[in-house]
Amino acid sequence: MKSTTDVSKIKSEFSLQNATSFGGVKIFLAYLEKIKLAEAMQDLSGGKAHNAIFPVHRILLYLIIGWTLGCERMFHFRKLQHDALLRRFLGGRWYAEDIAIQLYYLLYVFGEDSKSERKVQYELFIEHFEQGYTEDGRRLPDGWKNQLSLFLRLREIIVVVGMYRSWDLRQPDDWTRDFLQDSRMRIINGISLIDDFL
């Protein structure tokens, strides 16, 4: 199943109702589509498996588009992820990431010494999320739960980097010290907050 929409099939509309900050890039995206740049770059493996979650050709496509739109630093790329036109061209966001972000902020407060409480909260979250999401007849995408661990690990790295960037951690309080110690262990070992009870 194709996850992106051909840019040439997206109707141009000159109104503010569906405005996008990067609407002018539609011509460039249509050109990239016409020359089949994404398909040509799929032959670039860069040492990654062909079925990697973030394949090299996808990363390069994001970089090319981002640089064209003036993204000079990695954090500038954040503004691209919410643009409807770019999401449609690049295949959108990962559905499971949105859920994992909420789940992370629910579970991170339970340290490694509170895994049983963390498990209870995880099970309650999943139960109520699935119940609420499907009550109107909607279906959850296949395999979404299998991706939660990956996106929880990603969120943990983002949070820890943000803490080191924004906080003075030379003399952290006890909770912060324990949190950073637990996070470091999980990051180094490549595990998430939920791996122990999946």
Secondary structure as UniProt FT lines:
FT   HELIX           7..9
FT   TURN            17..18
FT   TURN            21..22
FT   HELIX           23..25
FT   HELIX           26..34
FT   TURN            35..36
FT   HELIX           37..41
FT   TURN            42..43
FT   TURN            46..47
FT   TURN            50..51
FT   HELIX           56..68
FT   TURN            69..70
FT   HELIX           74..80
FT   TURN            81..82
FT   HELIX           84..90
FT   HELIX           95..107
FT   TURN            108..109
FT   HELIX           112..114
FT   HELIX           115..134
FT   TURN            135..136
FT   TURN            142..144
FT   HELIX           145..147
FT   HELIX           148..166
FT   HELIX           174..189
FT   TURN            193..194
FT   HELIX           195..197
//
